[in-house]
């Protein structure tokens, strides 16, 4: 399910996990169980390890991730401190330029200035 959610083939998933395609197939059929090293590796690309291990998702929000997002996340996580700092600076600049389009840390849309309330009639 996690492989499909990420839109990856079994062979691509095997490569990302550092295992042979036959091992990935055995994992998916339940004939074999992944070890902690495999799960840690796959967590980097965004799989929900808790779901893989227990069948219970970490959270109920939509966790679908595009291939581009997986690629960006992998690049960020493998960057040195200077690369990560540059990524943060770029995203902060975007957030400041387009504050209404960005999500807050909680996942909610960043607040936009409230529109003026319509005048009320007085009797």
Phi, psi and omega per residue, in radians:
X1 nan -0.734 -3.131
X2 -1.165 -0.686 3.119
X3 -1.080 -0.779 3.131
X4 -1.141 -0.689 3.126
X5 -1.025 -0.639 3.134
X6 -1.474 -0.094 3.095
X7 1.240 0.590 -3.096
X8 -1.946 2.574 3.055
X9 -1.298 2.833 3.119
X10 -1.080 -0.686 -3.127
X11 -1.182 -0.692 3.097
X12 -1.154 -0.697 3.121
X13 -1.111 -0.718 3.114
X14 -1.062 -0.785 3.131
X15 -1.052 -0.819 3.135
X16 -1.073 -0.597 -3.136
X17 -1.490 -0.100 3.123
X18 1.265 0.487 3.119
X19 -2.156 2.868 3.084
X20 -1.251 2.659 3.141
X21 -1.010 -0.609 3.133
X22 -1.185 -0.577 3.087
X23 -1.188 -0.768 3.105
X24 -1.044 -0.748 3.125
X25 -1.068 -0.729 3.117
X26 -1.120 -0.668 3.077
X27 -1.042 -0.840 -3.049
X28 -1.206 -0.489 3.105
X29 -1.490 -0.157 -3.114
X30 1.420 0.158 3.135
X31 -1.369 -0.324 -3.113
X32 -2.549 2.647 -3.123
X33 -2.011 2.392 -3.133
X34 -1.185 2.589 3.086
X35 -1.564 3.050 -3.083
X36 -1.092 -0.633 -3.139
X37 -1.104 -0.749 3.104
X38 -1.089 -0.832 -3.118
X39 -1.089 -0.684 3.107
X40 -1.113 -0.728 3.097
X41 -1.087 -0.766 -3.091
X42 -1.275 -0.455 3.083
X43 -1.077 -0.547 3.140
X44 -1.087 -0.579 -3.134
X45 -1.568 0.001 3.004
X46 1.854 0.201 3.089
X47 -1.289 2.671 3.097
X48 -1.535 1.665 -3.061
X49 -1.072 -0.682 3.116
X50 -1.023 -0.737 3.117
X51 -1.116 -0.742 3.141
X52 -1.084 -0.721 -3.067
X53 -1.388 -0.735 -3.005
X54 -1.911 -0.314 -3.039
X55 1.473 0.016 3.128
X56 -1.927 2.146 -3.132
X57 -1.152 2.640 3.120
X58 -1.073 -0.717 3.102
X59 -2.590 2.989 -3.064
X60 -1.705 -0.078 3.140
X61 -1.285 2.815 3.140
X62 -1.141 2.073 -3.126
X63 -1.867 0.233 -3.103
X64 -1.094 2.394 -3.075
X65 -2.260 2.288 3.126
X66 -1.347 2.882 3.092
X67 -1.062 -0.644 3.126
X68 -1.120 -0.702 3.121
X69 -1.161 -0.696 3.085
X70 -1.066 -0.758 3.140
X71 -1.106 -0.778 3.116
X72 -1.124 -0.737 3.134
X73 -1.117 -0.742 3.116
X74 -1.089 -0.751 3.129
X75 -1.112 -0.723 3.132
X76 -1.114 -0.839 -3.062
X77 -1.185 -0.398 3.123
X78 -1.722 0.020 3.126
X79 -1.333 2.728 3.008
X80 -1.371 3.115 -3.099
X81 -1.037 -0.649 3.139
X82 -1.137 -0.702 3.119
X83 -1.138 -0.734 3.118
X84 -1.146 -0.690 3.121
X85 -1.112 -0.725 3.117
X86 -1.123 -0.701 3.119
X87 -1.105 -0.770 3.107
X88 -1.067 -0.771 -3.133
X89 -1.076 -0.735 3.138
X90 -1.116 -0.783 -3.132
X91 -1.184 -0.614 3.087
X92 -1.147 -0.678 3.109
X93 -1.117 -0.711 3.100
X94 -1.130 -0.771 -3.138
X95 -1.059 -0.668 3.132
X96 -1.265 -0.599 -3.127
X97 -1.304 -0.557 -3.084
X98 -2.309 1.116 -3.006
X99 -1.071 -0.560 -3.116
X100 -1.322 -0.243 -3.087
X101 -1.667 -0.199 -3.051
X102 -1.644 2.717 3.068
X103 -1.662 2.548 3.060
X104 -1.339 3.034 3.134
X105 -1.048 -0.477 -3.131
X106 -1.407 -0.121 -3.124
X107 1.677 -0.088 3.118
X108 -1.513 2.666 3.085
X109 -1.047 2.429 3.104
X110 -1.051 2.523 -3.081
X111 -1.230 2.476 3.076
X112 -1.898 2.737 3.115
X113 -0.974 2.362 -3.132
X114 -1.230 2.489 3.088
X115 -1.271 2.632 3.125
X116 -1.105 2.441 3.132
X117 -1.234 2.516 3.116
X118 -1.157 2.580 -3.131
X119 -1.114 2.556 3.102
X120 -1.842 2.569 3.135
X121 -1.455 2.497 3.076
X122 -1.978 2.507 -3.092
X123 -1.586 nan nan
